[in-house]
């Protein structure tokens, strides 16, 4: 775990708890990164598969001559 700057038995226990908390926080950040990538990918797929609504076009599509 590296050099312990805390003194005594309480310092050893505190160092172990803080190291475990830091490890769990890194796992949480890794999960959050993967979740955000998944959301972005799903958003891009939904944008690619959506068809534009023709009612928003500025010119009519049915022109008869």
mmCIF file of the N, C-alpha and C atoms, coordinates in Angstrom:
data_MODEL
# 
_entry.id   MODEL 
# 
loop_
_atom_site.group_PDB 
_atom_site.id 
_atom_site.type_symbol 
_atom_site.label_atom_id 
_atom_site.label_alt_id 
_atom_site.label_comp_id 
_atom_site.label_asym_id 
_atom_site.label_entity_id 
_atom_site.label_seq_id 
_atom_site.pdbx_PDB_ins_code 
_atom_site.Cartn_x 
_atom_site.Cartn_y 
_atom_site.Cartn_z 
_atom_site.occupancy 
_atom_site.B_iso_or_equiv 
_atom_site.pdbx_formal_charge 
_atom_site.auth_seq_id 
_atom_site.auth_comp_id 
_atom_site.auth_asym_id 
_atom_site.auth_atom_id 
_atom_site.pdbx_PDB_model_num 
ATOM 1   N N  . UNK A 1 1  ? 0.815   -1.205 0.000   1.00 0.00 ? 1  UNK A N  1 
ATOM 2   C CA . UNK A 1 1  ? 0.000   0.000  0.000   1.00 0.00 ? 1  UNK A CA 1 
ATOM 3   C C  . UNK A 1 1  ? 0.854   1.262  0.000   1.00 0.00 ? 1  UNK A C  1 
ATOM 4   N N  . UNK A 1 2  ? 2.129   1.137  0.112   1.00 0.00 ? 2  UNK A N  1 
ATOM 5   C CA . UNK A 1 2  ? 2.982   2.314  0.104   1.00 0.00 ? 2  UNK A CA 1 
ATOM 6   C C  . UNK A 1 2  ? 3.301   2.777  1.507   1.00 0.00 ? 2  UNK A C  1 
ATOM 7   N N  . UNK A 1 3  ? 3.941   3.935  1.589   1.00 0.00 ? 3  UNK A N  1 
ATOM 8   C CA . UNK A 1 3  ? 4.360   4.490  2.872   1.00 0.00 ? 3  UNK A CA 1 
ATOM 9   C C  . UNK A 1 3  ? 3.166   5.029  3.635   1.00 0.00 ? 3  UNK A C  1 
ATOM 10  N N  . UNK A 1 4  ? 3.062   4.646  4.916   1.00 0.00 ? 4  UNK A N  1 
ATOM 11  C CA . UNK A 1 4  ? 1.968   5.089  5.767   1.00 0.00 ? 4  UNK A CA 1 
ATOM 12  C C  . UNK A 1 4  ? 2.418   6.305  6.573   1.00 0.00 ? 4  UNK A C  1 
ATOM 13  N N  . UNK A 1 5  ? 1.771   7.441  6.353   1.00 0.00 ? 5  UNK A N  1 
ATOM 14  C CA . UNK A 1 5  ? 2.137   8.665  7.055   1.00 0.00 ? 5  UNK A CA 1 
ATOM 15  C C  . UNK A 1 5  ? 1.398   8.802  8.380   1.00 0.00 ? 5  UNK A C  1 
ATOM 16  N N  . UNK A 1 6  ? 0.432   7.933  8.662   1.00 0.00 ? 6  UNK A N  1 
ATOM 17  C CA . UNK A 1 6  ? -0.307  7.988  9.906   1.00 0.00 ? 6  UNK A CA 1 
ATOM 18  C C  . UNK A 1 6  ? 0.422   7.156  10.952  1.00 0.00 ? 6  UNK A C  1 
ATOM 19  N N  . UNK A 1 7  ? 0.337   7.586  12.212  1.00 0.00 ? 7  UNK A N  1 
ATOM 20  C CA . UNK A 1 7  ? 1.084   6.918  13.277  1.00 0.00 ? 7  UNK A CA 1 
ATOM 21  C C  . UNK A 1 7  ? 0.210   5.921  14.020  1.00 0.00 ? 7  UNK A C  1 
ATOM 22  N N  . UNK A 1 8  ? 0.802   4.811  14.393  1.00 0.00 ? 8  UNK A N  1 
ATOM 23  C CA . UNK A 1 8  ? 0.163   3.852  15.277  1.00 0.00 ? 8  UNK A CA 1 
ATOM 24  C C  . UNK A 1 8  ? -0.830  2.926  14.597  1.00 0.00 ? 8  UNK A C  1 
ATOM 25  N N  . UNK A 1 9  ? -1.539  2.201  15.483  1.00 0.00 ? 9  UNK A N  1 
ATOM 26  C CA . UNK A 1 9  ? -2.492  1.204  15.017  1.00 0.00 ? 9  UNK A CA 1 
ATOM 27  C C  . UNK A 1 9  ? -3.697  1.863  14.340  1.00 0.00 ? 9  UNK A C  1 
ATOM 28  N N  . UNK A 1 10 ? -4.139  2.999  14.866  1.00 0.00 ? 10 UNK A N  1 
ATOM 29  C CA . UNK A 1 10 ? -5.255  3.712  14.238  1.00 0.00 ? 10 UNK A CA 1 
ATOM 30  C C  . UNK A 1 10 ? -4.864  4.221  12.855  1.00 0.00 ? 10 UNK A C  1 
ATOM 31  N N  . UNK A 1 11 ? -3.650  4.652  12.704  1.00 0.00 ? 11 UNK A N  1 
ATOM 32  C CA . UNK A 1 11 ? -3.171  5.117  11.412  1.00 0.00 ? 11 UNK A CA 1 
ATOM 33  C C  . UNK A 1 11 ? -3.136  4.003  10.377  1.00 0.00 ? 11 UNK A C  1 
ATOM 34  N N  . UNK A 1 12 ? -2.724  2.800  10.820  1.00 0.00 ? 12 UNK A N  1 
ATOM 35  C CA . UNK A 1 12 ? -2.725  1.650  9.906   1.00 0.00 ? 12 UNK A CA 1 
ATOM 36  C C  . UNK A 1 12 ? -4.139  1.314  9.444   1.00 0.00 ? 12 UNK A C  1 
ATOM 37  N N  . UNK A 1 13 ? -5.087  1.333  10.381  1.00 0.00 ? 13 UNK A N  1 
ATOM 38  C CA . UNK A 1 13 ? -6.480  1.028  10.042  1.00 0.00 ? 13 UNK A CA 1 
ATOM 39  C C  . UNK A 1 13 ? -7.047  2.102  9.114   1.00 0.00 ? 13 UNK A C  1 
ATOM 40  N N  . UNK A 1 14 ? -6.756  3.363  9.413   1.00 0.00 ? 14 UNK A N  1 
ATOM 41  C CA . UNK A 1 14 ? -7.249  4.463  8.586   1.00 0.00 ? 14 UNK A CA 1 
ATOM 42  C C  . UNK A 1 14 ? -6.656  4.389  7.182   1.00 0.00 ? 14 UNK A C  1 
ATOM 43  N N  . UNK A 1 15 ? -5.395  4.040  7.077   1.00 0.00 ? 15 UNK A N  1 
ATOM 44  C CA . UNK A 1 15 ? -4.751  3.919  5.776   1.00 0.00 ? 15 UNK A CA 1 
ATOM 45  C C  . UNK A 1 15 ? -5.402  2.818  4.942   1.00 0.00 ? 15 UNK A C  1 
ATOM 46  N N  . UNK A 1 16 ? -5.728  1.690  5.567   1.00 0.00 ? 16 UNK A N  1 
ATOM 47  C CA . UNK A 1 16 ? -6.377  0.596  4.847   1.00 0.00 ? 16 UNK A CA 1 
ATOM 48  C C  . UNK A 1 16 ? -7.773  1.001  4.365   1.00 0.00 ? 16 UNK A C  1 
ATOM 49  N N  . UNK A 1 17 ? -8.521  1.714  5.202   1.00 0.00 ? 17 UNK A N  1 
ATOM 50  C CA . UNK A 1 17 ? -9.868  2.151  4.827   1.00 0.00 ? 17 UNK A CA 1 
ATOM 51  C C  . UNK A 1 17 ? -9.806  3.163  3.689   1.00 0.00 ? 17 UNK A C  1 
ATOM 52  N N  . UNK A 1 18 ? -8.881  4.101  3.771   1.00 0.00 ? 18 UNK A N  1 
ATOM 53  C CA . UNK A 1 18 ? -8.762  5.107  2.712   1.00 0.00 ? 18 UNK A CA 1 
ATOM 54  C C  . UNK A 1 18 ? -8.297  4.486  1.397   1.00 0.00 ? 18 UNK A C  1 
ATOM 55  N N  . UNK A 1 19 ? -7.434  3.496  1.468   1.00 0.00 ? 19 UNK A N  1 
ATOM 56  C CA . UNK A 1 19 ? -6.991  2.819  0.243   1.00 0.00 ? 19 UNK A CA 1 
ATOM 57  C C  . UNK A 1 19 ? -8.154  2.066  -0.397  1.00 0.00 ? 19 UNK A C  1 
ATOM 58  N N  . UNK A 1 20 ? -8.974  1.408  0.416   1.00 0.00 ? 20 UNK A N  1 
ATOM 59  C CA . UNK A 1 20 ? -10.137 0.695  -0.113  1.00 0.00 ? 20 UNK A CA 1 
ATOM 60  C C  . UNK A 1 20 ? -11.150 1.674  -0.709  1.00 0.00 ? 20 UNK A C  1 
ATOM 61  N N  . UNK A 1 21 ? -11.358 2.807  -0.055  1.00 0.00 ? 21 UNK A N  1 
ATOM 62  C CA . UNK A 1 21 ? -12.292 3.812  -0.580  1.00 0.00 ? 21 UNK A CA 1 
ATOM 63  C C  . UNK A 1 21 ? -11.796 4.364  -1.912  1.00 0.00 ? 21 UNK A C  1 
ATOM 64  N N  . UNK A 1 22 ? -10.501 4.605  -2.031  1.00 0.00 ? 22 UNK A N  1 
ATOM 65  C CA . UNK A 1 22 ? -9.937  5.092  -3.288  1.00 0.00 ? 22 UNK A CA 1 
ATOM 66  C C  . UNK A 1 22 ? -10.083 4.077  -4.411  1.00 0.00 ? 22 UNK A C  1 
ATOM 67  N N  . UNK A 1 23 ? -9.907  2.797  -4.088  1.00 0.00 ? 23 UNK A N  1 
ATOM 68  C CA . UNK A 1 23 ? -10.059 1.754  -5.095  1.00 0.00 ? 23 UNK A CA 1 
ATOM 69  C C  . UNK A 1 23 ? -11.515 1.663  -5.561  1.00 0.00 ? 23 UNK A C  1 
ATOM 70  N N  . UNK A 1 24 ? -12.447 1.713  -4.606  1.00 0.00 ? 24 UNK A N  1 
ATOM 71  C CA . UNK A 1 24 ? -13.862 1.656  -4.969  1.00 0.00 ? 24 UNK A CA 1 
ATOM 72  C C  . UNK A 1 24 ? -14.272 2.873  -5.785  1.00 0.00 ? 24 UNK A C  1 
ATOM 73  N N  . UNK A 1 25 ? -13.700 4.030  -5.484  1.00 0.00 ? 25 UNK A N  1 
ATOM 74  C CA . UNK A 1 25 ? -14.004 5.239  -6.251  1.00 0.00 ? 25 UNK A CA 1 
ATOM 75  C C  . UNK A 1 25 ? -13.492 5.112  -7.685  1.00 0.00 ? 25 UNK A C  1 
ATOM 76  N N  . UNK A 1 26 ? -12.333 4.501  -7.862  1.00 0.00 ? 26 UNK A N  1 
ATOM 77  C CA . UNK A 1 26 ? -11.816 4.310  -9.220  1.00 0.00 ? 26 UNK A CA 1 
ATOM 78  C C  . UNK A 1 26 ? -12.698 3.331  -10.005 1.00 0.00 ? 26 UNK A C  1 
ATOM 79  N N  . UNK A 1 27 ? -13.218 2.305  -9.333  1.00 0.00 ? 27 UNK A N  1 
ATOM 80  C CA . UNK A 1 27 ? -14.155 1.392  -9.994  1.00 0.00 ? 27 UNK A CA 1 
ATOM 81  C C  . UNK A 1 27 ? -15.430 2.114  -10.405 1.00 0.00 ? 27 UNK A C  1 
ATOM 82  N N  . UNK A 1 28 ? -15.919 2.991  -9.544  1.00 0.00 ? 28 UNK A N  1 
ATOM 83  C CA . UNK A 1 28 ? -17.119 3.765  -9.848  1.00 0.00 ? 28 UNK A CA 1 
ATOM 84  C C  . UNK A 1 28 ? -16.889 4.683  -11.041 1.00 0.00 ? 28 UNK A C  1 
ATOM 85  N N  . UNK A 1 29 ? -15.741 5.329  -11.095 1.00 0.00 ? 29 UNK A N  1 
ATOM 86  C CA . UNK A 1 29 ? -15.433 6.202  -12.227 1.00 0.00 ? 29 UNK A CA 1 
ATOM 87  C C  . UNK A 1 29 ? -15.322 5.411  -13.531 1.00 0.00 ? 29 UNK A C  1 
ATOM 88  N N  . UNK A 1 30 ? -14.737 4.220  -13.476 1.00 0.00 ? 30 UNK A N  1 
ATOM 89  C CA . UNK A 1 30 ? -14.626 3.384  -14.664 1.00 0.00 ? 30 UNK A CA 1 
ATOM 90  C C  . UNK A 1 30 ? -16.008 2.958  -15.155 1.00 0.00 ? 30 UNK A C  1 
ATOM 91  N N  . UNK A 1 31 ? -16.902 2.593  -14.214 1.00 0.00 ? 31 UNK A N  1 
ATOM 92  C CA . UNK A 1 31 ? -18.262 2.220  -14.591 1.00 0.00 ? 31 UNK A CA 1 
ATOM 93  C C  . UNK A 1 31 ? -18.998 3.406  -15.211 1.00 0.00 ? 31 UNK A C  1 
ATOM 94  N N  . UNK A 1 32 ? -18.835 4.580  -14.616 1.00 0.00 ? 32 UNK A N  1 
ATOM 95  C CA . UNK A 1 32 ? -19.498 5.780  -15.129 1.00 0.00 ? 32 UNK A CA 1 
ATOM 96  C C  . UNK A 1 32 ? -19.010 6.124  -16.537 1.00 0.00 ? 32 UNK A C  1 
ATOM 97  N N  . UNK A 1 33 ? -17.731 5.960  -16.792 1.00 0.00 ? 33 UNK A N  1 
ATOM 98  C CA . UNK A 1 33 ? -17.184 6.203  -18.130 1.00 0.00 ? 33 UNK A CA 1 
ATOM 99  C C  . UNK A 1 33 ? -17.808 5.263  -19.152 1.00 0.00 ? 33 UNK A C  1 
ATOM 100 N N  . UNK A 1 34 ? -17.903 3.983  -18.813 1.00 0.00 ? 34 UNK A N  1 
ATOM 101 C CA . UNK A 1 34 ? -18.522 3.014  -19.717 1.00 0.00 ? 34 UNK A CA 1 
ATOM 102 C C  . UNK A 1 34 ? -19.996 3.315  -19.954 1.00 0.00 ? 34 UNK A C  1 
ATOM 103 N N  . UNK A 1 35 ? -20.710 3.728  -18.903 1.00 0.00 ? 35 UNK A N  1 
ATOM 104 C CA . UNK A 1 35 ? -22.128 4.052  -19.025 1.00 0.00 ? 35 UNK A CA 1 
ATOM 105 C C  . UNK A 1 35 ? -22.334 5.264  -19.924 1.00 0.00 ? 35 UNK A C  1 
ATOM 106 N N  . UNK A 1 36 ? -21.487 6.271  -19.778 1.00 0.00 ? 36 UNK A N  1 
ATOM 107 C CA . UNK A 1 36 ? -21.615 7.462  -20.627 1.00 0.00 ? 36 UNK A CA 1 
ATOM 108 C C  . UNK A 1 36 ? -21.309 7.139  -22.085 1.00 0.00 ? 36 UNK A C  1 
ATOM 109 N N  . UNK A 1 37 ? -20.317 6.287  -22.334 1.00 0.00 ? 37 UNK A N  1 
ATOM 110 C CA . UNK A 1 37 ? -20.027 5.867  -23.713 1.00 0.00 ? 37 UNK A CA 1 
ATOM 111 C C  . UNK A 1 37 ? -21.213 5.118  -24.307 1.00 0.00 ? 37 UNK A C  1 
ATOM 112 N N  . UNK A 1 38 ? -21.874 4.294  -23.486 1.00 0.00 ? 38 UNK A N  1 
ATOM 113 C CA . UNK A 1 38 ? -23.046 3.564  -23.942 1.00 0.00 ? 38 UNK A CA 1 
ATOM 114 C C  . UNK A 1 38 ? -24.190 4.524  -24.289 1.00 0.00 ? 38 UNK A C  1 
ATOM 115 N N  . UNK A 1 39 ? -24.400 5.538  -23.456 1.00 0.00 ? 39 UNK A N  1 
ATOM 116 C CA . UNK A 1 39 ? -25.439 6.533  -23.742 1.00 0.00 ? 39 UNK A CA 1 
ATOM 117 C C  . UNK A 1 39 ? -25.151 7.301  -25.025 1.00 0.00 ? 39 UNK A C  1 
ATOM 118 N N  . UNK A 1 40 ? -23.908 7.678  -25.219 1.00 0.00 ? 40 UNK A N  1 
ATOM 119 C CA . UNK A 1 40 ? -23.540 8.421  -26.429 1.00 0.00 ? 40 UNK A CA 1 
ATOM 120 C C  . UNK A 1 40 ? -23.733 7.551  -27.661 1.00 0.00 ? 40 UNK A C  1 
ATOM 121 N N  . UNK A 1 41 ? -23.331 6.285  -27.586 1.00 0.00 ? 41 UNK A N  1 
ATOM 122 C CA . UNK A 1 41 ? -23.507 5.376  -28.726 1.00 0.00 ? 41 UNK A CA 1 
ATOM 123 C C  . UNK A 1 41 ? -24.985 5.166  -29.036 1.00 0.00 ? 41 UNK A C  1 
ATOM 124 N N  . UNK A 1 42 ? -25.810 5.011  -28.008 1.00 0.00 ? 42 UNK A N  1 
ATOM 125 C CA . UNK A 1 42 ? -27.246 4.834  -28.227 1.00 0.00 ? 42 UNK A CA 1 
ATOM 126 C C  . UNK A 1 42 ? -27.854 6.086  -28.841 1.00 0.00 ? 42 UNK A C  1 
ATOM 127 N N  . UNK A 1 43 ? -27.403 7.253  -28.423 1.00 0.00 ? 43 UNK A N  1 
ATOM 128 C CA . UNK A 1 43 ? -27.903 8.502  -28.987 1.00 0.00 ? 43 UNK A CA 1 
ATOM 129 C C  . UNK A 1 43 ? -27.533 8.617  -30.463 1.00 0.00 ? 43 UNK A C  1 
ATOM 130 N N  . UNK A 1 44 ? -26.297 8.262  -30.795 1.00 0.00 ? 44 UNK A N  1 
ATOM 131 C CA . UNK A 1 44 ? -25.864 8.341  -32.195 1.00 0.00 ? 44 UNK A CA 1 
ATOM 132 C C  . UNK A 1 44 ? -26.635 7.364  -33.070 1.00 0.00 ? 44 UNK A C  1 
ATOM 133 N N  . UNK A 1 45 ? -26.901 6.169  -32.573 1.00 0.00 ? 45 UNK A N  1 
ATOM 134 C CA . UNK A 1 45 ? -27.656 5.184  -33.340 1.00 0.00 ? 45 UNK A CA 1 
ATOM 135 C C  . UNK A 1 45 ? -29.083 5.660  -33.541 1.00 0.00 ? 45 UNK A C  1 
ATOM 136 N N  . UNK A 1 46 ? -29.684 6.233  -32.512 1.00 0.00 ? 46 UNK A N  1 
ATOM 137 C CA . UNK A 1 46 ? -31.065 6.693  -32.643 1.00 0.00 ? 46 UNK A CA 1 
ATOM 138 C C  . UNK A 1 46 ? -31.159 7.876  -33.604 1.00 0.00 ? 46 UNK A C  1 
ATOM 139 N N  . UNK A 1 47 ? -30.148 8.730  -33.631 1.00 0.00 ? 47 UNK A N  1 
ATOM 140 C CA . UNK A 1 47 ? -30.141 9.854  -34.564 1.00 0.00 ? 47 UNK A CA 1 
ATOM 141 C C  . UNK A 1 47 ? -29.944 9.364  -35.996 1.00 0.00 ? 47 UNK A C  1 
ATOM 142 N N  . UNK A 1 48 ? -29.139 8.308  -36.184 1.00 0.00 ? 48 UNK A N  1 
ATOM 143 C CA . UNK A 1 48 ? -28.876 7.780  -37.518 1.00 0.00 ? 48 UNK A CA 1 
ATOM 144 C C  . UNK A 1 48 ? -30.112 7.083  -38.084 1.00 0.00 ? 48 UNK A C  1 
ATOM 145 N N  . UNK A 1 49 ? -30.875 6.408  -37.222 1.00 0.00 ? 49 UNK A N  1 
ATOM 146 C CA . UNK A 1 49 ? -32.032 5.649  -37.664 1.00 0.00 ? 49 UNK A CA 1 
ATOM 147 C C  . UNK A 1 49 ? -33.301 6.476  -37.786 1.00 0.00 ? 49 UNK A C  1 
ATOM 148 N N  . UNK A 1 50 ? -33.300 7.692  -37.282 1.00 0.00 ? 50 UNK A N  1 
ATOM 149 C CA . UNK A 1 50 ? -34.515 8.498  -37.352 1.00 0.00 ? 50 UNK A CA 1 
ATOM 150 C C  . UNK A 1 50 ? -34.624 9.138  -38.733 1.00 0.00 ? 50 UNK A C  1 
ATOM 151 N N  . UNK A 1 51 ? -35.838 9.171  -39.256 1.00 0.00 ? 51 UNK A N  1 
ATOM 152 C CA . UNK A 1 51 ? -36.077 9.754  -40.565 1.00 0.00 ? 51 UNK A CA 1 
ATOM 153 C C  . UNK A 1 51 ? -36.599 11.174 -40.372 1.00 0.00 ? 51 UNK A C  1 
ATOM 154 N N  . UNK A 1 52 ? -36.202 12.096 -41.215 1.00 0.00 ? 52 UNK A N  1 
ATOM 155 C CA . UNK A 1 52 ? -36.679 13.466 -41.059 1.00 0.00 ? 52 UNK A CA 1 
ATOM 156 C C  . UNK A 1 52 ? -38.174 13.568 -41.348 1.00 0.00 ? 52 UNK A C  1 
ATOM 157 N N  . UNK A 1 53 ? -38.831 14.449 -40.639 1.00 0.00 ? 53 UNK A N  1 
ATOM 158 C CA . UNK A 1 53 ? -40.265 14.662 -40.799 1.00 0.00 ? 53 UNK A CA 1 
ATOM 159 C C  . UNK A 1 53 ? -40.483 15.598 -41.985 1.00 0.00 ? 53 UNK A C  1 
ATOM 160 N N  . UNK A 1 54 ? -41.195 15.163 -43.041 1.00 0.00 ? 54 UNK A N  1 
ATOM 161 C CA . UNK A 1 54 ? -41.365 16.014 -44.224 1.00 0.00 ? 54 UNK A CA 1 
ATOM 162 C C  . UNK A 1 54 ? -42.242 17.230 -43.966 1.00 0.00 ? 54 UNK A C  1 
ATOM 163 N N  . UNK A 1 55 ? -42.976 17.261 -42.887 1.00 0.00 ? 55 UNK A N  1 
ATOM 164 C CA . UNK A 1 55 ? -43.829 18.417 -42.613 1.00 0.00 ? 55 UNK A CA 1 
ATOM 165 C C  . UNK A 1 55 ? -43.001 19.652 -42.250 1.00 0.00 ? 55 UNK A C  1 
ATOM 166 N N  . UNK A 1 56 ? -41.740 19.477 -41.929 1.00 0.00 ? 56 UNK A N  1 
ATOM 167 C CA . UNK A 1 56 ? -40.889 20.605 -41.568 1.00 0.00 ? 56 UNK A CA 1 
ATOM 168 C C  . UNK A 1 56 ? -40.134 21.179 -42.764 1.00 0.00 ? 56 UNK A C  1 
ATOM 169 N N  . UNK A 1 57 ? -40.327 20.634 -43.952 1.00 0.00 ? 57 UNK A N  1 
ATOM 170 C CA . UNK A 1 57 ? -39.642 21.120 -45.146 1.00 0.00 ? 57 UNK A CA 1 
ATOM 171 C C  . UNK A 1 57 ? -40.220 22.463 -45.557 1.00 0.00 ? 57 UNK A C  1 
ATOM 172 N N  . UNK A 1 58 ? -39.396 23.288 -46.168 1.00 0.00 ? 58 UNK A N  1 
ATOM 173 C CA . UNK A 1 58 ? -39.845 24.622 -46.553 1.00 0.00 ? 58 UNK A CA 1 
ATOM 174 C C  . UNK A 1 58 ? -40.576 24.610 -47.901 1.00 0.00 ? 58 UNK A C  1 
ATOM 175 N N  . UNK A 1 59 ? -40.334 23.627 -48.715 1.00 0.00 ? 59 UNK A N  1 
ATOM 176 C CA . UNK A 1 59 ? -41.033 23.567 -50.002 1.00 0.00 ? 59 UNK A CA 1 
ATOM 177 C C  . UNK A 1 59 ? -41.858 22.295 -50.084 1.00 0.00 ? 59 UNK A C  1 
ATOM 178 N N  . UNK A 1 60 ? -42.948 22.330 -50.794 1.00 0.00 ? 60 UNK A N  1 
ATOM 179 C CA . UNK A 1 60 ? -43.821 21.158 -50.869 1.00 0.00 ? 60 UNK A CA 1 
ATOM 180 C C  . UNK A 1 60 ? -43.165 20.024 -51.664 1.00 0.00 ? 60 UNK A C  1 
ATOM 181 N N  . UNK A 1 61 ? -43.495 18.800 -51.278 1.00 0.00 ? 61 UNK A N  1 
ATOM 182 C CA . UNK A 1 61 ? -42.927 17.641 -51.968 1.00 0.00 ? 61 UNK A CA 1 
ATOM 183 C C  . UNK A 1 61 ? -43.836 17.144 -53.093 1.00 0.00 ? 61 UNK A C  1 
ATOM 184 N N  . UNK A 1 62 ? -45.114 17.450 -53.076 1.00 0.00 ? 62 UNK A N  1 
ATOM 185 C CA . UNK A 1 62 ? -46.043 17.006 -54.113 1.00 0.00 ? 62 UNK A CA 1 
ATOM 186 C C  . UNK A 1 62 ? -46.311 18.168 -55.074 1.00 0.00 ? 62 UNK A C  1 
ATOM 187 N N  . UNK A 1 63 ? -45.553 18.255 -56.101 1.00 0.00 ? 63 UNK A N  1 
ATOM 188 C CA . UNK A 1 63 ? -45.763 19.295 -57.102 1.00 0.00 ? 63 UNK A CA 1 
ATOM 189 C C  . UNK A 1 63 ? -46.356 18.639 -58.351 1.00 0.00 ? 63 UNK A C  1 
ATOM 190 N N  . UNK A 1 64 ? -47.490 19.135 -58.789 1.00 0.00 ? 64 UNK A N  1 
ATOM 191 C CA . UNK A 1 64 ? -48.110 18.598 -59.990 1.00 0.00 ? 64 UNK A CA 1 
ATOM 192 C C  . UNK A 1 64 ? -48.028 19.652 -61.084 1.00 0.00 ? 64 UNK A C  1 
ATOM 193 N N  . UNK A 1 65 ? -47.641 19.225 -62.236 1.00 0.00 ? 65 UNK A N  1 
ATOM 194 C CA . UNK A 1 65 ? -47.528 20.174 -63.352 1.00 0.00 ? 65 UNK A CA 1 
ATOM 195 C C  . UNK A 1 65 ? -48.488 19.844 -64.430 1.00 0.00 ? 65 UNK A C  1 
# 
